[in-house]
Amino acid sequence: MNLRRRKRLITVLAIVIGLGIATALVMYALRSNIDLFYTPSEILNGKGEDHQIPQPGQRLRVGGMVMPGSVKRDPTTLAVSFKLYDANGVVSVSYVGILPDLFREGQGVVAQGVLAPNHLINAQQVLAKHDENYTPPEIEDAMKKNHQQAGVAQAGNNE
């Protein structure tokens, strides 16, 4: 192999290796910023065909309805705790900050935060559903799926 071909080969290999390393670093950096969406029943029972349950410390978004009577406010701080529910499960949410104006019991919300042990979500952000006619597609699909599963479970219990 002559010198010119060797330099070309080394240059091409260096570019390919550099692109591989850059791609790996970008994928690693993006991995920590992914927030998967769950419903309360998916946190408790697992998500998908393989029933993958999120692990404590995982960043996630959880959507559901605020359980009536569950909102507890600390009178001296901005700390609030409440429970989110869907057709098959209930999880607790802890949040420190100012809640949206539309936040209330029985209202649909999405809490974004980190899962702690005992199915507690330490939320950094709470979003309230702003219009009764609009629901994000992923939340609507998850809620429909949960209601269908609840109907199937009830039908199985009635037999």
C-alpha positions, 0 to 999 in steps of 0.5 A: 500500500502506497503512502497516499492510500494509507493517508486516505484510509487513516483519514476516513477511519478517523472521520468514521470513529469521530462520528461514532463517538459524537453520535454516542455522546449525543445519544448518552446526553439525550437519554437523561433528558427523556421524560416518558409519559405514564398514567397512575395505573402504568406506574403501578402495574407496568407499561406495554406488553412487557409491563415495564415498571418505572424505577425510583429516580426515573424522570417521567410525566404522569397524567391523571385526575386530581383525587377529590379530598386529596389536596394538602397544602402547607400553610407556611410554604408553597408545598402541596401534595395530592393524589392522581388517579385513573381507572386502575390506580392512584399515585401521590404527587409532591410539588413545591411552587405555585400551581396553575390557576386551573388546578383543582380537585377532579381536574385533569393534570400532568405532573413532570418530575422524578419517581421516588419510592412508594410511588411518590412523584416529586414534581418539578412542574404541574400542568392543568388541562386548559380546555374541556374539549382538548386532551393531548393524544397520548393522554387520551389514548392512555385513558381510553385504554385504561377504561377499556381494560377496566370494562373487560375486568368488570365483565370478567368479574360479573361472569 
